[in-house]
Amino acid sequence: MRVLGVLKAHKYITLVVAVVLLIAVAFGVYSGLNYIEHDPNFCRMHHVMVEPYDLWATSVHRDVECHDCHKQSMIESAGGGIKWVLGADEITKKSHVPNELCEDCHTQIADTSSHKSHVKGMNMDCQYCHSSAVHRFESQEGDCVSCHTITPDSSPFRSQVTP
């Protein structure tokens, strides 16, 4: 009789230990995934990302998490993680940001006529005008004239140009 009581207690202790271990592992996995997905310092861990991270940290988007703009599938993420663990010196480029992601936050700008004519009408990427360098989003003086010749005689927008 006493042996049965000891066995029941042993099973109970084993069950409690197993549940505690399961909770600890789940918390560890959650914490790791949360760090990977939401902490920009994770991106900076790879030496190739130091400069892009530093530029992001001083940009107007410094409060936006990396994966809010740089989306990738779980398979791509896992592949990048495996490459990082194996010590690969290069990482997959994730620099392209689809216009829809920009428009999710920049709704008022996306609705302006100039943006509609370029982004919707000409199917241009937001980054074409707004990414002169990594994590530099301000249009630079002269960006427009790289496509538009603004002179009173040659501009297709003559009525908008003051001589």
Summary of the structure (lengths in Angstrom):
residues: 163
radius of gyration: 26.2
end to end distance: 104.6
largest distance: 105.6
contacts: 324
relative contact order: 0.07
helix: 61%
strand: 1%
